[in-house]
Amino acid sequence: MPPRRRVPVAEGAAAVRRWREGPTSVERPILAAAVRYTLEELATVAPGRSVEVRVPPFGAVQCVEGTTHTRGTPPNVVETDAQTWLAVATGQLGWQAAWEAGSLRVSGHRADLTAYLPLV
């Protein structure tokens, strides 16, 4: 079942376009909309509950088919900041480069999302 959308597609796509124009100068509400929209896109492209992607403080989503968890910290987690997430989600930064730079924290053998990225 696809995730319930909280950010309308048109609004989310516009927020991502605005972020691409000036990543460091975008207003916080636009940054939040862009992050939430791309997280929702990831959950749509890779439905499931075996990996949790966290972009604090803006959102988190579970994705990728496979084993699921029900309590506590999931075994497969991706966590990063909003700027890194959007750069990876839009293809401006590669997954491996973000990981090597230490701005993308990944745990678990299923947490490699390169097959699903870039999203937009």
N, C-alpha and C positions, 0 to 999 in steps of 0.2 A: 504494500500500500504506500503510495507516495506521501511525503510529508505534507502536513497542512501548511499552506503558505501564510506567512505573517506579513511579508513584504510583497506588495503587488509587483508582478513581473516588470511592467513598464517603469515603475518607480525605482525598482532595484537596478535595472539596466541603466537608467539615467544616472543613478548614484555611482555606478561603476565607471561610466563615461566621465563623469565629473572628477572622480578620483584620478583617473588616468591623465586628465589635463593638468592636475597639480597635486600630486600625492601628499606633499608635506603641508600644503596650505588649505586643504579641504576642511570644511566645518565638521564638527563632531557628529551632528545628526546625519550628515551625508555619509561620513565614514561608517557609522553604525549601520545605515541602510545597505551600503555596499557589502559590508561583511556579512550581515544576516542574509542578504539575497544570495551571495555566493555559497554560503553554507547550505541554504535551502536547495540551490542548484546541485551541489555535491550529493545531498541526500536523494535527490531525484535521479541523478545519473547512476549512483551507486547505492541503491536501496539496501537496507539491512541494519543490523545492530551489533556487528562485531568490532567496529572501530568507533571510538569517540574522538571527534575533532573539536578542540576548544580554542576559542579566540577571545580571551577575557579582555574587557568586561562585556563584550558585545554579544557573545552567543556560543553555543555548543550544539553539535548535532551528532547523531549516531548514523553510521552508514556501513556499507559493504556487507554482503551476505556472508554467512558463516555462523560459527558458534556465538551465542549471546551470553551476556552476563545479566544478573538481576540485582546484585547487591554489591556495594563497595566500589572501589576503583576498578574500572574495566582493564583487562590485560593488554589491550591494544589502544594506545592513546597518542594523539598528535596534539601538541599545544604550541601556540605561537602568538605573536602580537599581530595587531590589525594590519599594519603596513606590510609585514612579511607575508601574511596570509593572502592579501590582495595581490601582491606581486607574484606569488606562486600561482594563485588561482587564475590570473590573467595571462600567465606565460612570460611576464617580464623578468622573472627570476626562476631558475630551475630548482626542482626539489632537492637535488644533490648539493647544489651550491648553497642553498639555505641551510641544509643540514650541516654541511661542513663549516659554515660560518657560526653555527651554534644558535641561530635564531629560530630554528625549527627543532623542537624536542619531540622525539619519536620513541615509543616503546612498544614492544610486541612485534611478532613476526608478520602480522597481517596489516600493520599500520603504514606500509608503503603505498602511497596514493598516486604514484606516477602514472598508473594506467588510466586514471580518471582526470588528470590535469594536463593542460589548462582547461578551465571550464568555459571561459568566455574569450 
